[in-house]
Amino acid sequence: MVKHVIPESYREALIHLRDGDFHIVAGGTDIMLKYRNEADLPPKFDRDVLYILNLDELKYIQSEAHVWRIGALTSYEMLLDHPDLPEVFKAAWLDIGGPGLRHVATLAGNIANASPAADGIMPLYLYDAQVVLESCGGSRTVPIEAVITGPKQTAIASHEMIREIIIPKHPFNVTQWLKVGTRKADAISKVSFCGAAHVEPGVIHELRFTLGSVAPTVIRARDIEGSLKGLLISELKTKTAFVLNAYSERIQPIDDQRSNKHYRHQVALNLIEDFMTQLIKEG
Ligand SMILES: Cc1cc2nc3c(=O)[nH]c(=O)nc-3n(C[C@H](O)[C@H](O)[C@H](O)COP(=O)(O)OP(=O)(O)OC[C@H]3O[C@@H](n4cnc5c(N)ncnc54)[C@H](O)[C@@H]3O)c2cc1C
């Protein structure tokens, strides 16, 4: 029989993780499905379970001079209600499940679940977010790319948990989130896209893209982005073919029940091209 533990404090949760071997349950919207059982039977967990959703200490959004700090148990609805989190984040989070789910599900759960089709993490890559992993032994701050190491794989040790997510503030003045799914709501992404640009006046200071569901982890190509820095908007058109070719080599989609790799590949390229075209048009 597995043990079910509801710690009264964050400190107590960390002690349990130090002394035992637990599945963490936050909102439970991924993990409860993973271990679901037949109707009317409790989930089939193979390890003890630590339920942390009651830990109000980890429900916060702090806006500091250069970063936002998001506590691991902050729900998507709390994030959507926050007045100054960037629109590109909110657009992505609003496409996750329905309102009921968004009241319990967490961004930390989206990170630790490490699905190649996760939507919530897409703008985290765009903004160079960092994840604070903590244990009784201390904490370490790790870039999002180093936390998610592959499909369903993370660098989070069994005695650690995500404590908070740190999002640097950026002066992007054009952003976009697009999710391609089978239907408008409650769909798993076939392809997802985030774009962000800091353009002023007519010069590209920064142009970033992230692509989801088209590789084992989110694609962000800093080398390609670097080649676009400092260009005049009027020069961007001449770079489009180069950018699409360069991303084409990195996009490695798979066939699955939702879509096929050829469709995913082409749609991902179209989304990049559309964003670049929009920038060129808006000057
Ligand atoms: C109907 C439905 C629709 C959905 N739609 C979408 C969608 O459109 N887009 C999308 O991206 N996802 C979607 N999801 C998946 C899910 O809702 C999200 O991934 C959500 O962010 C998971 O958060 P959670 O708090 O529920 O995680 P949980 O299920 O509690 O946990 C998920 C994983 O993270 C680990 N974990 C949780 N918190 C921590 C922590 N603080 N430290 C370390 N490990 C931790 C758990 O051990 C588990 O392995 C959907 C799910 C359902 C059921």
The ligand as a Gaussian input file, in Angstrom:
#p B3LYP/6-31G(d) Opt

LIG

0 1
 C       -8.542000      18.083000     -19.703000
 C       -7.089000      18.499000     -19.706000
 C       -6.677000      19.471000     -20.599000
 C       -5.342000      19.874000     -20.626000
 N       -4.966000      20.816000     -21.532000
 C       -3.671000      21.189000     -21.599000
 C       -3.244000      22.135000     -22.583000
 O       -4.030000      22.631000     -23.378000
 N       -1.918000      22.477000     -22.599000
 C       -1.016000      21.957000     -21.721000
 O        0.159000      22.314000     -21.768000
 N       -1.389000      21.052000     -20.779000
 C       -2.682000      20.654000     -20.701000
 N       -3.074000      19.731000     -19.763000
 C       -2.055000      19.152000     -18.872000
 C       -1.965000      19.818000     -17.463000
 O       -3.165000      20.454000     -17.096000
 C       -0.810000      20.821000     -17.373000
 O        0.417000      20.210000     -17.740000
 C       -0.682000      21.424000     -15.967000
 O        0.164000      22.559000     -16.026000
 C       -0.122000      20.434000     -14.946000
 O       -0.096000      21.087000     -13.677000
 P       -0.527000      20.326000     -12.335000
 O       -0.298000      21.264000     -11.210000
 O       -1.908000      19.773000     -12.471000
 O        0.530000      19.118000     -12.339000
 P        0.441000      17.692000     -11.622000
 O       -0.420000      16.770000     -12.415000
 O        0.131000      17.830000     -10.180000
 O        1.960000      17.246000     -11.764000
 C        2.543000      17.029000     -13.032000
 C        3.983000      16.548000     -12.832000
 O        4.742000      17.562000     -12.222000
 C        5.277000      17.135000     -10.964000
 N        5.226000      18.318000     -10.097000
 C        4.153000      19.122000      -9.873000
 N        4.516000      20.173000      -9.117000
 C        5.837000      20.023000      -8.848000
 C        6.791000      20.785000      -8.111000
 N        6.477000      21.927000      -7.494000
 N        8.063000      20.324000      -8.057000
 C        8.429000      19.192000      -8.704000
 N        7.573000      18.423000      -9.408000
 C        6.305000      18.836000      -9.477000
 C        4.412000      15.968000     -10.529000
 O        5.093000      15.079000      -9.678000
 C        4.076000      15.350000     -11.883000
 O        5.129000      14.526000     -12.322000
 C       -4.409000      19.286000     -19.715000
 C       -4.835000      18.323000     -18.800000
 C       -6.153000      17.919000     -18.800000
 C       -6.598000      16.883000     -17.813000

